[in-house]
Amino acid sequence: MATPPPDALFQLAQGFMASKTFLAAVDLELFTVLAREPLDAEGVRAALGLHPRAVRDFLDTLVALGVLERDGDRYRNGPLAAAYLDRTQPGYVGGFFTMLNRRLWTFWGRLEEALRTGAPQNEARDAGGTSFFETLYADPARLQLFLESMTGVSLPSAQALAERLPWARWSTVADVGCAQGGVPVTLALRHPHLRAIGFDLPQVEPVFRAYAAANEVEDRVDFVAGSFFTDPLPRAEVIVMGHILHDWDLDEKRRLVRKAYDALPEGGALVVYDAMIDDERRANVGGLLISLTMLIETPGGFDYTHADGIGWLREAGFRDVHAEPLAGIDSMVVGLK
């Protein structure tokens, strides 16, 4: 058989160019500007303070990538950009993309060093032994960016979670490692009977409470400060751990699952979701890339398969454990006590 042309390899190698163009557009808030009205290239240049040299190339690249549309000389958001990239809308997920652009873009440039050393390549690398989370949480601006990014990456899964589980049978839920509060706020909005708790380090509380107030659920969503390794978990009928387990090594993963089991009442449920890798480790490219991100971000974290997650919950004593896709590259594992 004839050797195929190398086109796919060139497309793969140049993928970072498309990614950076898109991430720059999000960070510049181009899509929020265009949500107000379509603009021509000069209008975009003036609104964003860009140099005139490459504005058309920048905008037409985004058209070719499918996130913008162009009628004549005027640009407008495509359907995905309109739904998810306008900062003024509740479905906005761009915080995650901004974090990718401002933080992970640089750190991923050190992947080769991470592969050789097994050591994190983020802010912790030059912090003299201070952990990534300690470094991150010590800077209010950096913390705000990170918490908003966690809402962006978790919101689709939070919305799916609100529809998938039989919430009518429970009245309380605690999101452990809640960040800005995307999960408890989403659940409270969808299920008015629920009382939701966010559990995270004390520095998170002002950001969490502001987000709950902005969504007008502060009367049913509360915050409890603490560390999930050293403090008791909040008492609730359902405990959610979203994008949490993958930050930690195997022993720490098992410890957190067991701690959730001990905190739950009989009939309670643990819901774990992450960018889980398919059991054959062949298909979920996104999950595998997030696992490499854990190499760059943490000392021992990694993403894991559905079978791994099921095994850890069963090992802790949970029954009726199952895994299912949630949203995008995320899956969830659910177990009952």
C-alpha positions, -999 to +999 in steps of 0.1 A: +000+000+000+011+035-007+025+055+022-001+082+032+009+118+029+021+135+061-007+160+062-022+147+095+012+150+112+016+186+101-019+194+114-011+177+147+022+196+150+007+230+142-022+224+166-006+248+191-010+277+167-047+272+164-050+268+202-030+299+209-051+320+184-083+309+201-070+314+236-057+348+228-092+357+215-108+345+247-083+364+269-088+396+249-126+392+254-132+394+217-163+372+220-178+394+247-173+424+225-189+408+195-218+397+216-228+434+218-228+439+180-211+426+149-180+446+139-157+450+110-119+445+114-114+482+122-141+481+148-125+451+165-091+467+163-104+498+180-124+479+206-095+457+216-066+481+212-049+459+186-022+468+160-037+470+125-011+447+109-027+413+114-063+420+126-079+405+095-056+374+096-065+369+133-102+373+127-103+352+096-084+324+113-111+323+139-137+321+111-118+292+096-116+275+130-154+278+133-158+301+163-165+333+144-188+340+113-183+367+088-210+385+067-194+407+042-168+426+062-185+422+096-177+395+122-200+379+147-199+351+171-206+316+159-231+295+179-206+280+203-190+314+210-224+330+215-234+302+240-202+298+260-177+327+254-197+358+262-186+368+298-220+383+305-239+350+301-245+323+327-231+296+305-197+313+302-168+288+303-140+311+292-124+313+326-108+279+320-095+290+287-080+322+302-062+301+328-049+279+300-036+309+282-021+327+312-007+297+331-007+263+315+005+275+281+039+284+295+041+253+318+033+229+290+064+242+272+084+224+299+068+190+292+101+174+282+116+184+316+085+170+334+088+137+315+125+134+324+122+145+361+086+136+371+085+170+389+059+198+386+067+226+361+043+253+374+047+280+400+058+254+425+090+247+406+107+279+417+089+283+451+115+267+473+095+237+483+061+255+487+034+234+471+014+244+440-018+250+460+000+270+487+016+292+460-016+296+441-038+304+471-013+330+484-019+353+454-055+367+454-054+376+416-040+342+407-065+324+430-094+343+414-083+332+379-079+296+390-113+295+408-130+310+377-112+285+355-126+257+376-161+270+371-155+271+334-142+235+331-168+221+356-200+239+345-210+215+317-205+185+341-223+203+368-253+209+345-253+172+334-250+161+371-281+181+379-300+161+354-285+126+359-290+117+395-323+112+415-320+144+436-356+142+448-344+115+472-318+137+489-321+171+505-284+180+512-252+179+491-216+190+498-191+198+471-157+190+484-130+212+468-158+235+455-137+263+441-159+292+430-190+271+436-202+261+401-215+227+412-235+237+444-249+268+427-259+248+396-276+221+417-294+247+439-307+265+408-320+233+392-334+217+424-349+243+448-354+218+476-316+212+479-294+228+504-258+228+492-225+233+509-192+242+494-161+230+512-127+245+504-098+264+520-106+297+538-092+319+511-119+307+487-149+318+508-152+355+495-151+343+459-176+315+466-201+337+484-199+364+457-207+338+431-236+324+451-250+359+456-247+367+419-268+337+412-293+345+439-290+312+458-270+325+489-300+315+511-296+278+502-258+276+495-234+278+523-196+276+526-176+256+551-138+263+554-113+235+558-088+211+543-102+178+531-071+160+544-069+174+579-105+185+587-138+166+589-159+167+557-193+184+559-222+162+568-245+158+538-265+130+520-244+134+489-207+143+486-193+154+453-156+154+444-152+170+410-118+174+394-103+166+429-090+130+429-068+135+399-047+160+418-034+134+442-013+102+443-028+067+447-027+066+484-042+100+488-070+092+463-079+061+484-078+082+516-102+108+502-127+081+490-125+064+524-130+097+542-161+104+521-175+070+530-170+076+567-187+111+565-218+099+546-250+085+562-265+051+553-281+056+519-259+085+510-239+087+478-204+097+467-201+112+432-166+115+418-160+131+384-129+137+364-116+135+329-115+097+333-095+077+308-113+049+289-105+015+303-086+005+271-065+038+273-069+044+236-098+068+230-101+097+255-073+119+243-086+147+265-084+126+296-049+115+288-038+151+281-053+162+315-033+134+331-002+148+316-013+182+329-013+166+364+023+157+358+031+194+351+009+207+380+013+182+409+039+160+426+019+128+423-015+134+406-028+115+376-061+108+359-075+073+359-098+049+342-134+041+350-123+007+363-098+024+387-125+047+401-150+018+405-124-002+423-115+025+448-151+031+457-158-006+461-126-010+482-139+017+506-172-001+510-195+016+486-222-006+469-240-003+436-210+014+421-211+024+385-194+047+360-210+067+332-201+095+308-210+130+321-201+158+298-173+163+273-143+143+284-156+140+319-171+108+334-185+101+369-183+072+393-212+069+418-215+047+448-240+043+476-233+037+513 
